[in-house]
Structures are given as structure tokens and as C-alpha cells.
Amino acid sequence: MQLQKIIVFSLAVLLLSNACNKKYTPATYTKGKQLQWGKGGGFAGNGATYFLLENGQFFYQEKLQADTLFVGKLPKQTRKYFFKQLNKINIDSLQFNHPGNVYGFIGYKAQPEDTLTQSMWGDDKYIMPVSLKPFLDTLIKASRPLMTATQQPKQ
């Protein structure tokens, strides 16, 4: 009888912990802001997109793959820092759209139902906005420990 109580209690704790740690995907996230960045293009047309949700969940998707992979979760302080920095670099008003054959991009949604505000660079005739480079470098550095070697962005 005692063993049954322990098993039932353990199952209840497990179920409750899973319910409290719901993992969304970027497509199903309905609670807050979303940040996307990555690179693509070239001869093969390959690329990768990285997603950071306001709840800290971090995802990776290869351009030629349908699956979005959950990579891990950034600490609360770190994710708050990045979403706060978006306001400082005026991500909403950048509207820089000059991709090249090989391109980089960053996108932002203030609310899940919003259209993605995106900036792209890569055309040699245009210089990437100065505010984006240090922001992206810091973002990549903070998220790199969560990624496997194949998921890490190439510099």
C-alpha cells in the first residue's frame, strides 16, 4: 500500500512538472515576443534560422529541413537583456533590406500575431547597420553553449 502511494505521488509530481514547463515552437508560441536571426544563400541555398522566444526557449532550424529543433533555454536575465536591447537598437524602425547571394537577417515580433519585422544584409554595396553587429555577436555568444557543433553559426 505504501509503495502504491509513492508511485502515485511520483507520477503526479512528474505530470505537474511537465505541465508547468510547456515547450512551444516558434509557430505555436502565443504569449510574447519572438526574435529570429540567421544566415542563408550561396550556391546550395542552405542556411539556418535561430529563434529565441520571450519565455527563454531557444530553437534551431535548417533552411532545407521542416523540423524546428528545441535546443535549450536561456536564463531569465539573459533573455530579458536581449529583448530590452531590441528597443535600444530600434529594431522596429531599421527596415534594412539589402540581401546578397549570401545573406544574414534578424527579425522580431512584438506580439505573436504581428508580422515579422525583418532586416537583411549581404549586398556588398550596403553596410549592415552598425547597431546590429555587436547585438548579434552577443546574442550568438550567449546562445552558443546550448548548440551542438553542427548548429553553431559560422562567423
C-alpha positions as CSV (number, residue, x, y, z in Angstrom):
1,M,0.0,0.0,0.0
2,Q,2.8,2.4,0.9
3,L,4.6,1.6,-2.5
4,Q,1.4,2.5,-4.4
5,K,1.1,5.9,-2.7
6,I,4.8,6.6,-3.5
7,I,4.2,5.7,-7.2
8,V,1.0,7.7,-7.5
9,F,2.7,10.7,-5.8
10,S,5.7,10.4,-8.1
11,L,3.5,10.3,-11.2
12,A,1.5,13.3,-10.0
13,V,4.7,15.3,-9.5
14,L,6.1,14.3,-12.9
15,L,2.8,15.3,-14.7
16,L,2.6,18.6,-12.9
17,S,6.3,19.5,-13.7
18,N,5.7,18.7,-17.4
19,A,2.5,20.8,-17.4
20,C,4.4,23.8,-15.9
21,N,7.3,23.6,-18.4
22,K,5.3,23.5,-21.7
23,K,7.6,23.7,-24.7
24,Y,6.2,25.8,-27.5
25,T,7.6,26.0,-31.0
26,P,8.1,29.4,-32.7
27,A,5.0,28.6,-34.8
28,T,2.8,27.8,-31.7
29,Y,4.1,30.4,-29.3
30,T,1.2,32.8,-28.3
31,K,2.4,34.5,-25.2
32,G,5.0,37.1,-26.1
33,K,7.9,38.4,-28.2
34,Q,10.0,36.4,-30.6
35,L,13.4,37.0,-32.1
36,Q,14.8,35.3,-35.2
37,W,18.2,35.5,-36.8
38,G,20.4,33.6,-39.1
39,K,22.2,33.3,-42.5
40,G,21.4,31.7,-45.8
41,G,22.0,31.7,-49.5
42,G,25.0,30.7,-51.6
43,F,25.3,28.1,-54.3
44,A,23.4,25.4,-52.3
45,G,20.8,27.8,-50.9
46,N,21.3,26.4,-47.5
47,G,21.0,28.3,-44.2
48,A,19.9,28.3,-40.7
49,T,17.4,30.2,-38.5
50,Y,17.7,30.6,-34.8
51,F,14.6,31.5,-32.7
52,L,14.5,33.0,-29.2
53,L,11.1,33.2,-27.5
54,E,10.4,35.6,-24.7
55,N,10.0,32.7,-22.3
56,G,13.6,31.8,-23.0
57,Q,13.1,28.7,-25.2
58,F,15.7,28.6,-28.0
59,F,15.3,26.8,-31.3
60,Y,17.2,26.0,-34.4
61,Q,16.0,25.2,-38.0
62,E,18.0,24.4,-41.1
63,K,16.6,26.1,-44.2
64,L,16.2,22.8,-46.1
65,Q,14.5,21.0,-43.2
66,A,11.0,21.2,-42.0
67,D,11.7,20.5,-38.3
68,T,12.4,23.2,-35.8
69,L,14.5,21.7,-33.0
70,F,14.4,22.8,-29.4
71,V,17.9,23.5,-28.3
72,G,17.6,24.7,-24.8
73,K,16.5,27.6,-22.6
74,L,18.4,30.8,-21.9
75,P,18.4,32.1,-18.4
76,K,15.8,34.7,-17.5
77,Q,18.3,37.6,-17.0
78,T,19.9,36.8,-20.4
79,R,16.7,36.7,-22.4
80,K,15.4,39.9,-20.7
81,Y,18.6,41.6,-21.7
82,F,18.2,40.8,-25.3
83,F,14.6,41.8,-25.6
84,K,15.4,45.1,-23.8
85,Q,18.3,45.7,-26.2
86,L,15.9,45.4,-29.2
87,N,14.4,48.7,-28.1
88,K,17.8,50.3,-27.9
89,I,18.8,49.3,-31.4
90,N,15.3,50.4,-32.8
91,I,14.7,47.0,-34.4
92,D,11.2,48.1,-35.4
93,S,12.4,51.1,-37.5
94,L,15.6,49.6,-39.1
95,Q,13.9,48.2,-42.2
96,F,17.3,47.4,-43.8
97,N,16.7,45.1,-46.8
98,H,19.8,44.5,-48.8
99,P,20.5,40.8,-49.1
100,G,23.2,39.4,-51.3
101,N,23.8,35.9,-52.7
102,V,24.9,35.1,-49.1
103,Y,22.9,37.0,-46.6
104,G,22.2,37.5,-42.9
105,F,19.0,38.5,-41.2
106,I,17.3,39.4,-38.0
107,G,13.6,39.5,-37.3
108,Y,11.3,40.5,-34.5
109,K,7.7,40.1,-33.4
110,A,6.5,42.2,-30.5
111,Q,3.3,40.0,-30.3
112,P,2.7,36.6,-31.8
113,E,0.0,37.8,-34.2
114,D,2.3,40.6,-35.5
115,T,4.0,40.4,-38.9
116,L,7.7,39.7,-38.6
117,T,9.8,42.9,-38.8
118,Q,13.0,41.8,-40.6
119,S,16.3,43.3,-41.7
120,M,18.6,41.6,-44.2
121,W,22.2,42.3,-45.3
122,G,24.8,40.8,-47.6
123,D,24.9,43.0,-50.6
124,D,28.5,44.4,-50.7
125,K,27.1,47.8,-51.8
126,Y,25.5,48.3,-48.4
127,I,26.9,48.2,-44.9
128,M,25.0,46.3,-42.2
129,P,23.5,48.8,-39.7
130,V,26.2,49.5,-37.1
131,S,23.9,48.7,-34.1
132,L,23.2,45.2,-35.3
133,K,26.8,43.7,-35.3
134,P,27.5,44.0,-31.5
135,F,24.0,42.9,-30.7
136,L,24.2,39.8,-32.9
137,D,27.7,38.9,-31.7
138,T,26.5,39.0,-28.1
139,L,23.4,37.0,-29.0
140,I,25.4,34.3,-30.7
141,K,27.9,34.2,-27.9
142,A,25.1,33.7,-25.3
143,S,23.3,31.0,-27.3
144,R,26.4,29.1,-28.5
145,P,26.7,26.9,-25.3
146,L,23.2,25.5,-26.0
147,M,24.0,24.4,-29.5
148,T,25.8,21.3,-30.9
149,A,28.8,21.9,-33.2
150,T,26.6,21.5,-36.4
151,Q,24.0,24.0,-35.1
152,Q,26.5,26.8,-34.4
153,P,26.6,29.8,-36.7
154,K,29.6,30.1,-38.9
155,Q,31.3,33.5,-38.5
